[in-house]
Structures are given as structure tokens and as C-alpha cells.
Amino acid sequence: MQVLDKTAKQRTEVRQAGLVDAALMLAAQRSPADITTADLAHAVGISQGAVFKHFASKEAIWLAVLDWMADTLMARLQLAAKGAENVALPALRAVFLAHVDFVMHYPGVPRLIFQELQRPGDTALKNRVRELLLHYRQLLLGVLQQAQTQQALRPGIDLSAAAVLFIGSIQGLVMQAMLADDVPAIARQAPGVFAILQQGLQCPPNDLEGRP
């Protein structure tokens, strides 16, 4: 009996992962609001009724998408930050470009987030996005504090504001590219945008020369 239960659980997990993948794929092509459970069922080759054996509602599917996105994105950002050999400004650049690369691969994710943020009031999906942003800011503040310790930032810089500007720069890139229907523009413009952001954050060379 336990073997059967385990097999059924594994089958459900595989089907849930397939529905999340299908949701991401379809959201890259059109508005998430227009995606039906019938569309998702067709994409994975099951009946519409079978979808509800694995998820209680369509909202539950989008929550699973956001959970997957948060786990995957944060893992990539943490890896990028650690891969810069404890040098803070290169770590910031690595995080910036890792986020851009994620959006390039999964353009349906920002479509889902932007759409949800337009809805009035609190929703479960909005709460998931808030949680992600909280963890993201904590990661950025850690890297920024390291940069401050390394005397790589301008004296007195507001680290919280710097984190907001960092995330806002990526959001602006993504939104403008989507308005222009030109997702590849995100990758083309990202290095230049980060270079301007870094110029505002980093300590000018003359100040570095005068420090002990």
C-alpha cells in the first residue's frame, strides 16, 4: 500500500511540474489572464478535469509557478553572488545579469507578476511576490554591505535605496522591452544600464587613492 501511495505521489508531482512548465510556456506567448485550464490540459496532454486532480484551482497553478520561480531565481542569484570571489561590485553585476538571463528564458514570469500587481487589494499571488522581493532585497543588501566594507561604494550611500534602484532598473528594462515586443532588447541593454548604475554606486577613483 505504501508503495502504491508513493507511486501515486510521484506521478502527481510529475504532472504538477508539467503543468507549471506548460503555464510558463503559454505565459511567454500571451497574457496569463487568457490562459485557461483547458489550454494547460491540452499542453500536457490530459483532460481538463484531470488538471483538478493535481491542483485545486487555476490560481493554485499560478501560485505553484511563482513558488518555482522564486526558488529558481533566488538559487541563481545566490550562485551568481558567490561566484564573484567575494568582490562585491563584480558580484552585483553577476546578480544583475543572472536576473536578466532568467527573464530572457522565462518571459512569462514578469507578465504574470505585472498582471497580478494591477489587481486591487491583497491576493495570495501578490503575497508570494512580496516574499520574493523581501528575500531579493536581503541578498542585495548583503552584497552592498560587503561592498561598503570593501570601501567600494561612495561614502554615506543609502543601501536600501541602492537595492530599490537595482531591482527597479531590471523591472524598467523588462517593462520597456515588453511594451516594444522585443524581449531580446533586455539582454542587449542590460550591460549598459548596469554600467550607469555602478557609476552611481561606486567610490570615485580619486577617493580610493586618498583612503588608507
Residue pairs with C-beta under 8 A, 6 or more apart in sequence:
12 53
12 54
15 44
15 46
15 50
15 53
15 54
16 54
16 55
16 64
18 44
19 40
19 44
19 51
19 54
19 55
19 61
19 64
20 61
20 64
20 65
20 68
22 40
22 43
22 44
23 32
23 35
23 40
23 61
23 62
23 65
23 108
24 65
24 106
24 108
24 109
25 43
25 108
26 32
26 35
26 39
26 40
26 43
26 108
27 35
27 65
27 107
27 108
27 109
27 111
27 112
28 106
28 107
28 108
28 111
29 108
31 111
31 115
32 62
32 108
32 111
32 112
32 115
33 115
36 58
37 48
37 51
37 52
37 58
37 61
38 48
40 51
40 61
41 47
41 48
41 50
41 51
51 61
55 61
55 64
59 124
59 125
62 112
62 125
63 124
63 125
63 128
65 109
65 112
66 112
66 113
66 125
66 128
66 129
66 132
67 128
69 106
69 109
69 132
70 128
70 131
70 132
70 135
72 102
73 99
73 102
73 132
74 132
74 135
74 136
74 139
76 98
76 99
76 101
76 102
77 95
77 98
77 99
77 136
77 139
78 139
79 98
80 91
80 94
80 95
80 97
80 98
81 91
81 94
81 95
81 139
81 142
81 143
82 91
83 91
83 94
84 90
84 91
84 93
84 94
86 146
87 150
88 143
88 144
88 146
88 147
88 149
88 150
88 152
89 147
89 152
89 198
89 201
89 202
91 143
91 146
91 147
92 140
92 143
92 144
92 147
92 166
92 194
92 198
92 201
93 194
93 198
95 139
95 140
95 143
96 166
96 169
96 170
96 190
96 194
96 197
97 190
97 191
97 194
99 170
100 170
100 173
100 186
100 187
100 190
101 187
102 109
103 109
103 110
103 170
103 174
103 183
103 186
104 183
104 184
104 186
104 187
107 178
107 183
110 171
110 174
110 175
110 178
111 178
112 125
113 129
114 175
114 178
116 123
116 125
116 126
116 129
117 126
117 129
119 126
133 167
136 167
137 160
137 163
137 164
137 167
140 162
140 163
140 166
140 167
141 159
141 160
141 163
144 153
144 159
144 162
144 163
145 159
147 153
147 201
148 157
148 159
151 203
151 208
151 211
152 202
152 203
153 162
153 201
153 202
153 203
154 200
154 201
154 202
154 203
154 204
154 207
155 203
155 207
157 201
162 201
165 197
165 200
166 197
169 193
169 194
169 197
170 190
173 185
173 186
173 189
173 190
173 193
174 186
176 185
177 183
177 184
177 185
177 186
177 189
